[in-house]
Amino acid sequence: MTLRAIRAPLSGQCSRPPRWLQSLATGLLLCAFASFNGLKAQAPQPTEYEVQAAYLSNFGRFVEWPVRAGANEKDPFYVCVLGQDPFGPLLDAALKGETIGGAPMAPRRVTSAADAANCRIVFLNSPKDSELKGILATLKNSNALTVSDTFNFTRQGGMIQFVLDGNRVRFEINLAAAQRAGLTLSSQLLKVAVAIRRAP
């Protein structure tokens, strides 16, 4: 299995693809759950951040995005990293050539929540607990999907938290936080989450 397989080649699909395509995409998401030890045939072996980058390139396909005022369908679909970038070129490679609803996906690195106003997905890298509440409050009205691998991220109001299950990268979802931001997450995405927080 290659990282390209994990990325689910669904370029140009709208936020509500046909049922058969959702099933295919879900199957490809499940591929990302494969144990790193089970990928010995691939060289080099995918790292934790390679798998996370692949997830970030796919999450947007399983979200019903609200229309943004003044938005142009040709505007890039930005996947942003807030804080120190743990991905380097991995995220750029995962997004290259990918589209969401016809919009080209593109990476951005930002230094503050205010700079993330045009981001659709924001990966927060290890924010301090004292800073996280303020960051999430700033992003609340931007309709951005917030993602992190920080401990207790979903408990503190983040939407998707990467977790390690043995040597597998999986994720938890705070559905209430996503709904408050005006985002509708696909049932296909919810099915492959290891935990879902539904209460505020």
C-alpha positions as CSV (number, residue, x, y, z in Angstrom):
1,M,0.0,0.0,0.0
2,T,1.3,3.4,-0.9
3,L,0.6,6.8,0.6
4,R,-1.1,7.7,-2.6
5,A,-3.6,4.9,-1.9
6,I,-4.1,6.4,1.6
7,R,-4.8,9.8,0.1
8,A,-8.0,8.5,-1.7
9,P,-7.8,9.9,-5.2
10,L,-11.2,11.8,-5.2
11,S,-10.1,15.0,-6.9
12,G,-12.8,17.3,-7.8
13,Q,-15.6,15.7,-5.8
14,C,-18.2,17.9,-4.1
15,S,-18.8,17.7,-0.3
16,R,-21.6,15.1,-0.9
17,P,-20.2,12.4,-3.2
18,P,-22.4,9.4,-4.3
19,R,-22.9,6.6,-1.8
20,W,-20.6,4.2,-3.7
21,L,-17.9,6.8,-3.7
22,Q,-18.3,7.5,0.0
23,S,-17.9,3.8,0.6
24,L,-14.8,3.7,-1.5
25,A,-13.3,6.7,0.3
26,T,-14.1,5.2,3.7
27,G,-12.3,2.0,2.7
28,L,-9.3,4.0,1.8
29,L,-9.4,5.9,5.1
30,L,-9.5,2.5,6.8
31,C,-6.3,1.7,4.9
32,A,-4.6,4.4,6.9
33,F,-5.3,2.4,10.1
34,A,-2.9,-0.3,8.9
35,S,-0.1,-1.1,11.3
36,F,3.2,0.4,10.4
37,N,4.6,-3.1,10.9
38,G,2.1,-4.3,8.3
39,L,3.7,-2.0,5.7
40,K,7.1,-3.7,5.6
41,A,6.7,-4.3,1.9
42,Q,6.9,-0.6,1.3
43,A,10.2,1.1,1.5
44,P,10.7,3.4,3.2
45,Q,8.1,2.7,5.9
46,P,5.5,5.5,6.4
47,T,6.1,7.7,9.4
48,E,3.5,8.9,11.8
49,Y,3.5,12.4,10.2
50,E,3.3,10.9,6.7
51,V,0.0,9.2,7.7
52,Q,-1.2,12.3,9.5
53,A,-0.5,14.4,6.3
54,A,-2.5,11.8,4.3
55,Y,-5.4,12.2,6.7
56,L,-5.3,16.0,6.4
57,S,-5.5,15.7,2.6
58,N,-8.7,13.6,3.0
59,F,-10.7,15.0,5.9
60,G,-12.1,17.8,3.8
61,R,-13.9,15.4,1.5
62,F,-16.0,14.2,4.5
63,V,-17.2,17.7,5.6
64,E,-20.2,19.7,4.4
65,W,-18.7,23.2,4.3
66,P,-20.8,26.3,4.7
67,V,-20.6,28.9,2.0
68,R,-18.3,31.7,3.0
69,A,-19.3,35.3,2.2
70,G,-17.2,36.6,-0.7
71,A,-15.6,33.2,-1.4
72,N,-14.7,32.3,-4.9
73,E,-14.8,28.6,-6.0
74,K,-11.3,29.0,-7.5
75,D,-9.9,30.1,-4.2
76,P,-7.4,27.6,-2.8
77,F,-8.6,25.1,-0.2
78,Y,-6.0,25.9,2.4
79,V,-4.7,23.3,4.9
80,C,-2.8,25.3,7.5
81,V,-0.3,24.4,10.1
82,L,-0.3,26.8,13.2
83,G,2.9,26.7,15.2
84,Q,6.0,24.8,14.4
85,D,5.6,22.7,11.3
86,P,6.2,19.0,12.0
87,F,5.4,17.9,8.4
88,G,7.9,19.8,6.3
89,P,7.5,18.7,2.6
90,L,5.2,15.8,3.6
91,L,2.1,17.9,3.7
92,D,3.0,19.6,0.4
93,A,3.4,16.2,-1.2
94,A,0.1,14.9,0.2
95,L,-1.9,18.0,-1.1
96,K,-0.2,18.3,-4.5
97,G,-2.7,17.9,-7.3
98,E,-5.6,17.4,-4.9
99,T,-8.9,19.3,-5.1
100,I,-12.0,19.8,-2.9
101,G,-15.1,20.7,-4.9
102,G,-12.9,22.0,-7.7
103,A,-10.8,24.1,-5.4
104,P,-7.1,23.2,-5.4
105,M,-5.7,22.1,-2.1
106,A,-2.7,24.1,-0.8
107,P,-0.6,24.1,2.3
108,R,0.0,27.2,4.4
109,R,2.1,27.8,7.5
110,V,0.7,30.5,9.9
111,T,2.0,31.9,13.2
112,S,-1.3,33.0,14.8
113,A,-4.9,32.2,14.8
114,A,-5.7,35.5,13.2
115,D,-3.5,34.5,10.2
116,A,-5.7,31.4,9.8
117,A,-8.8,33.2,8.8
118,N,-8.8,31.8,5.2
119,C,-7.9,28.3,6.3
120,R,-10.4,25.5,5.9
121,I,-8.4,22.9,7.9
122,V,-6.0,24.1,10.7
123,F,-3.5,21.7,12.3
124,L,-2.4,23.0,15.7
125,N,1.0,21.8,16.7
126,S,1.4,21.4,20.5
127,P,-0.3,24.6,21.7
128,K,0.1,25.3,25.4
129,D,-3.1,24.7,27.4
130,S,-3.1,28.3,28.4
131,E,-3.1,29.4,24.7
132,L,-5.4,26.7,23.2
133,K,-8.6,28.2,24.5
134,G,-7.9,31.6,23.0
135,I,-6.8,30.0,19.6
136,L,-10.0,28.0,19.4
137,A,-12.1,31.0,20.3
138,T,-10.5,33.0,17.5
139,L,-11.0,30.2,15.0
140,K,-14.6,29.6,16.1
141,N,-16.2,31.9,13.5
142,S,-14.0,30.9,10.6
143,N,-15.7,27.6,9.8
144,A,-12.3,25.9,10.0
145,L,-11.8,22.2,10.9
146,T,-9.3,22.1,13.8
147,V,-7.0,19.1,14.1
148,S,-4.1,18.3,16.4
149,D,-2.2,15.4,18.0
150,T,-2.1,17.3,21.3
151,F,-3.2,15.4,24.4
152,N,-6.9,16.1,25.4
153,F,-7.4,18.3,22.3
154,T,-11.0,17.2,21.7
155,R,-11.8,17.5,25.4
156,Q,-10.7,21.2,25.2
157,G,-12.8,22.0,22.2
158,G,-10.8,20.9,19.3
159,M,-12.6,18.9,16.5
160,I,-10.2,16.1,15.5
161,Q,-7.4,14.6,17.6
162,F,-4.9,12.2,16.2
163,V,-4.1,9.4,18.7
164,L,-1.8,6.4,18.6
165,D,-3.5,3.0,19.0
166,G,-0.5,0.7,19.4
167,N,1.5,1.7,16.3
168,R,-1.5,2.9,14.3
169,V,-2.5,6.5,13.8
170,R,-6.2,6.9,14.5
171,F,-8.4,9.8,15.5
172,E,-11.1,11.0,17.9
173,I,-13.8,13.5,16.9
174,N,-15.5,16.3,19.0
175,L,-18.8,16.4,17.0
176,A,-20.3,19.1,19.1
177,A,-17.3,21.4,18.4
178,A,-17.6,20.8,14.7
179,Q,-21.4,21.5,14.7
180,R,-20.9,24.8,16.7
181,A,-18.5,25.9,13.9
182,G,-21.2,25.2,11.3
183,L,-19.5,22.0,9.9
184,T,-21.4,18.8,9.1
185,L,-19.2,15.8,9.3
186,S,-20.1,12.8,7.1
187,S,-21.3,9.6,8.8
188,Q,-18.6,7.8,6.9
189,L,-16.0,9.8,8.8
190,L,-17.7,9.2,12.1
191,K,-17.7,5.5,11.5
192,V,-13.9,5.3,11.4
193,A,-13.3,7.5,14.5
194,V,-12.2,5.6,17.6
195,A,-14.2,8.0,19.8
196,I,-16.9,10.7,19.3
197,R,-17.7,13.4,21.8
198,R,-21.3,14.5,21.2
199,A,-21.9,16.7,24.2
200,P,-20.6,20.3,24.5
